[in-house]
Amino acid sequence: MAEPPLQKSLLSGLISDDLLLQCMHCGMCLPTCPTYNVTKLESSSPRGRIRLIKSVSEGKLEINDTYLNEISFCLDCQACETACPAGVKYGAIVEAAREEVSRQNLEPLKVRTIRRFGLNFIVANQPILKIVARLIYIYQASGLQKFLHNIGMFKIMGGNLGAVDQMSPKFSKRFSSDMMSEIYTPAEPVRYRVLLPLGCLMDVAFADINSDTLDVLLQHGCEVIIPRNQGCCGSLHAHNGEQKKGKELALKTMELFKNFEYDFLISNSAGCGAYMKEYGHVFEDTESQSHEVTSDENFPVMFSSKVKDISEFLYETGFRAENYTYEGRITYHDACHLAHTQKITLAPREIIKSVGGVNYTELNEASWCCGSAGIYNVARYDDALNFLVRKMGNLKATGSEVVVMANPGCMGQIQHGTDKYDHKMEVLHLATFLNRAYKKKKN
């Protein structure tokens, strides 16, 4: 028997006839959708894609090149969810569609390779990721990367390989998990006991941000617990069509973290924080899986309730602005999974503006996607560049010396923009910015 075009179970409860009707008569998502603004095609809009997905799920439309292109063209930035008056969970809809496309091996070979080999084999396996990261560090630090670019090797190879290579993060010489102890105690009485996940790529490519996050938490009276043998939380997989692997990694994460008593789990990566906050929803229909972690079927919900973005935590528990000062012009870029998925926009801005000496300028279209979007800027580099150009124009208009953000993917993409267009602006994570401001005052 031929395989159905889409598993209806994946879309059950997500696309009703009433929901589709609301979307067709509304259209408030259109001005907020980056891809629709590029093409002006209804099929490239959230409501257009919802109609396509529903038609395929009902067998009224066969999966064709247009359908496959639109599912992958979408950034899954979820700006449409912020604009939607009906509360349509568009992100869950498009991610379910991507899961089915992946399951049936319908995506292009390049994307399939990135997902299956890059995400499922390397990123999902922390020991293997560390080996690969050390090799990449040697490649970058030895001068070989620069040499290959200087002699035009990547131009000979063709395509966008050279640009993608330059866009990759600078891997850390020492990884967070190899440098950090399991427990850190602040100099003052403990206010909160928090757990700090080191992440997968954060561990090996952004160890400095993890270190800065630790310092900022200690500055706010937190006892910080850093469990050994951490791995990927599953975010990259779940948001890019590999939900089965994402759930598997989520279970491992909960299995490890359940052994610790803590008040909050602090995330310094918008995408990771967003997914960990979704664990309760991810496992609401798969209780037998969550029982592998605990007999309490509410455990994923309780786990998610303790997850806080670093800006959210500082803002809600009382940011100690008097301890920070930074002289300079600053602007802020909203990471999609922080602004649209977690609905956190005020906290980071208020924190930055409260730092003494800061000259803050609001960024036009601050929540407009930069084009990073997980693996999007690798799988669809030219499309990602279109969104990056728009972002860089807005950044330049602020006249700021520093742009602050809360997601490593955005940092890599925007850093690529500053290099490509020779724009003199420093790209900093919020934790790095705060730690620098704190050290400056203390000195």
Secondary structure, DSSP 8 states (H G I E B T S, - for coil): ----SS-HHHHTTTS-HHHHHHHHHH-TTGGG-HHHHHH--GGGSHHHHHHHHHHHHTTSS---HHHHHHHHH-----HHHHH-TT---HHHHHHHHHHHHHHTT-S-HHHHHIIIIIIIIIIT-HHHHHHHHHHHHHHHHTSHHHHHHHTTHHHHH-TTHHHHHHHS----SS-HHHH--SEE--SS---EEEE----SHHHHH-HHHHHHHHHHHHHTTEEEE--SS----SHHHHTTT-HHHHHHHHHHHHHHHTTS--SEEEES-HHHHHHHHTHHHHTTT-HHHHTTT-S-TTHHHHHHHTEEEHHHHHHHH---GGG-EEEEEEEE---HIIIIIS---HHHHHHHHHSEEEEE---TTTTS--S-TTTHHHHTHHHHHHHHHHHHHHHHHHT-SEEEES-HHHHHHHHHHHHHTT---EEEEHHHHHHHHHHHHH-
